[in-house]
Amino acid sequence: MGLFSRRRSARAESSTDVPAGRSARAETLAYLREFVATRVGVEAYVEPRTNVTPTTLMLVATDGEWTRRKVPDERTAAALARDLQIPVYDVQRTGYPQRVRDWNSRQRIERRRRATELG
């Protein structure tokens, strides 16, 4: 028996908490459509696969709010962006927009402020 060939437990195989296959794709597409429809100026950034993470599609709104979802590959990511009718960029060529860093900083400040108010 190989190091990684142990069988999964029956509990892990029968988990209904995580959607799979077509269901997961439909939920992801619905989520991305909702994000685009409820935010202004959304753009897509394709993040390449690494040894640690799969290829992802990052959607960024004008105010810097962002979301990220796994996609099978770069081609699928570009097709999704076209379907959503938003511009798509390769993050390796363009980098991340400054508004993402600004939004993250604002969120960090808000979390600290809430923590000091509660504590």
LUMMI-257616 format. One record per residue (C-alpha): residue number from 1; y, x, z; residue in three letters; chain. Coordinates in nm, 4 decimals, decimal comma. Each point is the difference from the previous one (the first is absolute). Layout:
+-----+----------+----------+----------+-----+---+
:   k :       c2 :       c1 :       c3 :   r : c :
+-----+----------+----------+----------+-----+---+
: NUM :        Y :        X :        Z : ALA : A :
...
+-----+----------+----------+----------+-----+---+
! end
This chain:
+-----+----------+----------+----------+-----+---+
:   k :       c2 :       c1 :       c3 :   r : c :
+-----+----------+----------+----------+-----+---+
:   1 :   0,0000 :   0,0000 :   0,0000 : MET : A :
:   2 :   0,3402 :   0,1371 :  -0,0978 : GLY : A :
:   3 :   0,2938 :   0,0340 :   0,2323 : LEU : A :
:   4 :   0,1880 :  -0,2986 :  -0,1447 : PHE : A :
:   5 :  -0,2942 :  -0,2158 :  -0,1004 : SER : A :
:   6 :  -0,0296 :  -0,2007 :   0,3199 : ARG : A :
:   7 :  -0,0224 :  -0,3699 :  -0,0534 : ARG : A :
:   8 :   0,2906 :  -0,2181 :   0,0958 : ARG : A :
:   9 :  -0,0498 :  -0,2419 :   0,2802 : SER : A :
:  10 :  -0,0641 :  -0,3636 :  -0,0879 : ALA : A :
:  11 :   0,3296 :  -0,0878 :   0,1688 : ARG : A :
:  12 :   0,1984 :   0,2326 :  -0,2290 : ALA : A :
:  13 :  -0,1707 :  -0,1344 :  -0,3115 : GLU : A :
:  14 :   0,0596 :  -0,3647 :   0,0862 : SER : A :
:  15 :   0,3647 :   0,0324 :   0,0998 : SER : A :
:  16 :   0,2104 :  -0,2817 :  -0,1433 : THR : A :
:  17 :   0,3314 :   0,1360 :   0,1266 : ASP : A :
:  18 :   0,0638 :   0,2192 :  -0,3046 : VAL : A :
:  19 :   0,0097 :  -0,1659 :  -0,3430 : PRO : A :
:  20 :  -0,1979 :   0,1726 :  -0,2715 : ALA : A :
:  21 :  -0,0128 :   0,0057 :  -0,3780 : GLY : A :
:  22 :   0,1831 :  -0,2751 :  -0,1842 : ARG : A :
:  23 :   0,1223 :  -0,1551 :   0,3216 : SER : A :
:  24 :   0,1690 :   0,3238 :   0,1068 : ALA : A :
:  25 :   0,1572 :   0,0480 :  -0,3432 : ARG : A :
:  26 :   0,1319 :  -0,3563 :  -0,0016 : ALA : A :
:  27 :   0,1460 :   0,0371 :   0,3493 : GLU : A :
:  28 :   0,1624 :   0,3326 :  -0,0882 : THR : A :
:  29 :   0,1517 :  -0,1400 :  -0,3179 : LEU : A :
:  30 :   0,1274 :  -0,3083 :   0,1857 : ALA : A :
:  31 :   0,1558 :   0,2224 :   0,2668 : TYR : A :
:  32 :   0,1715 :   0,2221 :  -0,2579 : LEU : A :
:  33 :   0,1313 :  -0,3036 :  -0,1907 : ARG : A :
:  34 :   0,1389 :  -0,1432 :   0,3238 : GLU : A :
:  35 :   0,1662 :   0,3317 :   0,0880 : PHE : A :
:  36 :   0,1678 :   0,0187 :  -0,3415 : VAL : A :
:  37 :   0,1065 :  -0,3662 :   0,0097 : ALA : A :
:  38 :   0,1570 :   0,0217 :   0,3469 : THR : A :
:  39 :   0,1851 :   0,3319 :  -0,0331 : ARG : A :
:  40 :   0,2801 :   0,1223 :  -0,2251 : VAL : A :
:  41 :  -0,0294 :   0,2877 :  -0,2477 : GLY : A :
:  42 :  -0,3629 :   0,0929 :   0,0627 : VAL : A :
:  43 :  -0,1330 :   0,3111 :  -0,1750 : GLU : A :
:  44 :  -0,3545 :   0,1375 :  -0,0091 : ALA : A :
:  45 :  -0,0978 :   0,3590 :   0,0794 : TYR : A :
:  46 :  -0,3492 :   0,1227 :  -0,0875 : VAL : A :
:  47 :  -0,1412 :   0,2426 :   0,2559 : GLU : A :
:  48 :  -0,2883 :   0,2175 :  -0,1242 : PRO : A :
:  49 :  -0,3419 :   0,0208 :   0,1586 : ARG : A :
:  50 :  -0,0467 :   0,2849 :   0,2454 : THR : A :
:  51 :  -0,2982 :   0,1314 :   0,1942 : ASN : A :
:  52 :   0,1002 :  -0,2317 :   0,2837 : VAL : A :
:  53 :   0,1461 :  -0,3106 :  -0,1673 : THR : A :
:  54 :  -0,0750 :  -0,2025 :  -0,3117 : PRO : A :
:  55 :   0,2558 :  -0,0725 :  -0,2718 : THR : A :
:  56 :   0,2632 :  -0,2363 :   0,1371 : THR : A :
:  57 :   0,2836 :  -0,2131 :  -0,1291 : LEU : A :
:  58 :   0,3121 :   0,0020 :   0,2154 : MET : A :
:  59 :   0,2537 :  -0,2785 :  -0,0544 : LEU : A :
:  60 :   0,3555 :   0,0748 :   0,1140 : VAL : A :
:  61 :   0,2802 :  -0,2567 :   0,0287 : ALA : A :
:  62 :   0,3728 :   0,0731 :  -0,0359 : THR : A :
:  63 :   0,0484 :   0,0173 :   0,3777 : ASP : A :
:  64 :  -0,2830 :   0,2556 :   0,0288 : GLY : A :
:  65 :  -0,2634 :  -0,2337 :   0,1402 : GLU : A :
:  66 :  -0,3356 :   0,1012 :  -0,1411 : TRP : A :
:  67 :  -0,3655 :  -0,0888 :  -0,0122 : THR : A :
:  68 :  -0,3010 :   0,1913 :  -0,1236 : ARG : A :
:  69 :  -0,3359 :  -0,1157 :  -0,1342 : ARG : A :
:  70 :  -0,3064 :   0,1812 :  -0,1347 : LYS : A :
:  71 :  -0,0689 :  -0,0256 :  -0,3734 : VAL : A :
:  72 :  -0,2946 :   0,1307 :  -0,2022 : PRO : A :
:  73 :   0,2044 :   0,2461 :  -0,2086 : ASP : A :
:  74 :   0,3411 :   0,0825 :  -0,1495 : GLU : A :
:  75 :  -0,0600 :  -0,2121 :  -0,3089 : ARG : A :
:  76 :  -0,0740 :  -0,3076 :   0,2120 : THR : A :
:  77 :   0,3115 :   0,0654 :   0,2083 : ALA : A :
:  78 :   0,2185 :   0,0136 :  -0,3119 : ALA : A :
:  79 :  -0,1614 :  -0,3185 :  -0,1333 : ALA : A :
:  80 :   0,0679 :  -0,1781 :   0,3308 : LEU : A :
:  81 :   0,3653 :   0,1048 :  -0,0120 : ALA : A :
:  82 :   0,0284 :  -0,1291 :  -0,3573 : ARG : A :
:  83 :  -0,1610 :  -0,3292 :   0,1042 : ASP : A :
:  84 :   0,2492 :  -0,0255 :   0,2870 : LEU : A :
:  85 :   0,2791 :   0,0850 :  -0,2463 : GLN : A :
:  86 :   0,1389 :   0,2848 :   0,2098 : ILE : A :
:  87 :   0,0775 :   0,3621 :  -0,0898 : PRO : A :
:  88 :  -0,2734 :   0,2505 :   0,0792 : VAL : A :
:  89 :   0,0401 :   0,3695 :   0,0816 : TYR : A :
:  90 :  -0,2364 :   0,2891 :   0,0638 : ASP : A :
:  91 :   0,0885 :   0,1236 :   0,3480 : VAL : A :
:  92 :  -0,1073 :   0,3537 :  -0,0938 : GLN : A :
:  93 :   0,2760 :   0,0094 :  -0,2610 : ARG : A :
:  94 :   0,2755 :  -0,2009 :   0,1679 : THR : A :
:  95 :  -0,0675 :   0,0386 :   0,3716 : GLY : A :
:  96 :   0,0710 :  -0,2796 :   0,2459 : TYR : A :
:  97 :   0,3417 :  -0,1654 :  -0,0045 : PRO : A :
:  98 :   0,2374 :   0,0849 :   0,2863 : GLN : A :
:  99 :   0,0147 :  -0,3672 :   0,0968 : ARG : A :
: 100 :  -0,3619 :   0,0182 :   0,1205 : VAL : A :
: 101 :   0,0855 :   0,2795 :   0,2443 : ARG : A :
: 102 :   0,3124 :  -0,1883 :   0,1101 : ASP : A :
: 103 :  -0,2008 :  -0,3188 :   0,0611 : TRP : A :
: 104 :  -0,2651 :   0,1922 :   0,1957 : ASN : A :
: 105 :   0,2739 :   0,1545 :   0,2161 : SER : A :
: 106 :   0,1553 :  -0,3404 :   0,0689 : ARG : A :
: 107 :  -0,3409 :  -0,1412 :   0,0957 : GLN : A :
: 108 :  -0,0660 :   0,2928 :   0,2351 : ARG : A :
: 109 :   0,3386 :  -0,0555 :   0,1704 : ILE : A :
: 110 :  -0,0727 :  -0,3731 :   0,0374 : GLU : A :
: 111 :  -0,3438 :   0,0686 :   0,1544 : ARG : A :
: 112 :   0,1545 :   0,2400 :   0,2518 : ARG : A :
: 113 :   0,2748 :  -0,2489 :   0,0828 : ARG : A :
: 114 :  -0,2559 :  -0,2776 :   0,0601 : ARG : A :
: 115 :  -0,2139 :   0,2330 :   0,2131 : ALA : A :
: 116 :   0,2939 :   0,0921 :   0,2251 : THR : A :
: 117 :   0,0992 :  -0,3667 :   0,0330 : GLU : A :
: 118 :  -0,3519 :  -0,0936 :   0,1101 : LEU : A :
: 119 :  -0,0647 :   0,3015 :   0,2210 : GLY : A :
+-----+----------+----------+----------+-----+---+
! end
